Amino acid sequence: MTQIDMPKQVRPGEELDIVKLESYLRDVLPGLDGAIEVRQFPSGYSNLTYLICFGQKEFILRRPPLGKKAKTAHDMKREYTILKALRPYFRYVPQPITYCEDPEVMDSAFYVMERIPGIILRKDFPKELAIDEKGARQLSENLMSVFCQLHGLDVRDCGLEGLGKPQDYVKRQVSGWSDRYRDARTEDVPDLEEVMAWLQANMVADDFRATVIHNDFKFDNVILNPSNPLEIIGVVDWEMATLGHPLMDLGASLAYWINRDDPVEFSAMRTLPTQEPGMPTRKEMVRIYEQFSGSRIEGFEFYYCFGLFRLAVIVQQIYYRYFHGQTRDERFKMFRFVVALLEKVCLRVISEGFF
């Protein structure tokens, strides 16, 4: 099967200093043959991701975006450390190769990891995949199975006890993301104060078992086997991983899940193939998670509403950079409308519950 997720020419303003990068990589990776070639993956909205080639050898390089960033976001060393710790216990993690924070090499810290060749799904199934309704259901179940495997890891085995602060996790998440939204708000988006007040008033108890959570677990962050597209062979984009509440992680994941019978306007923010025939609904995905995790889930409206709100904050942080001219990526131009739509969905959850 043809490789689906392919890099393109580097976007203007996001070029790397190839001479300095090549010199560094040849020092830390002896035996590289051929000239260096650099291309960029165009689909991400946060950290910048590049394909680095030396002959037949391929690597992935990740670095922070340009412009204003949240204080705790885009920590390359942290992301690299997580990959190193998880790799022996969670086979879906790409092999980390090297981390660098030398300003003589690049104007920001970056790291390099192996490339896992495979398929990454975007808005719709590629025609050549030919996934039927039964396959779509199986793929969704496989997604939840891998998710629960991650949440089932023993953080002590992985040596990640210091990754986050589970105590008062829910409270800190609500207040922290509220602060981030207020800090990144521009005058052309809603204030979301009603949503933030509801989350503050309806916080769930912090009596949970802290697990490693991905915080962005969805189809376009997993890699499928080209020979068997229903099999997940990799999980990428670990920049927001931490120790926390697994149901907060599930809520964040399902914030991206658009049902086939959702209002038409919801489809405007769909980025994943969750409306394909055979795909479970959000409620069915919660039941599937229950089956694999062996736990009963109640009161999911809080987790789902928080996931939607958190997504609105992430979108607004990206739009802030576009609004202030810190990025020229035209994809971000319409993000203010996405923030307004996410507010509308949050308010429906508040009035009607999880749907």
Secondary structure, DSSP 8 states (H G I E B T S, - for coil): ---SS--BS--TT----HHHHHHHHHHHSTT--S-EEEEE----SSSEEEEEEETTEEEEEEE--SS---TTS--HHHHHHHHHHHTTT-TTS--EEEEE--TTT-SS-EEEEE----B---SS--GGG---HHHHHHHHHHHHHHHHHHHTS-HHHHT-TTS---TTHHHHHHHHHHHHHHHH--TTS---HHHHHHHHHT---S-S--EEE-SS-SGGGEEEETTEEEEEEEE---TT-EEE-HHHHHHHHHTT---TTS-GGGGGG--SSTTSTT---HHHHHHHHHHHHT-----HHHHHHHHHHHHHHHHHHHHHHHHTTS---GGGGGHHHHHHHHHHHHHHHHHH---
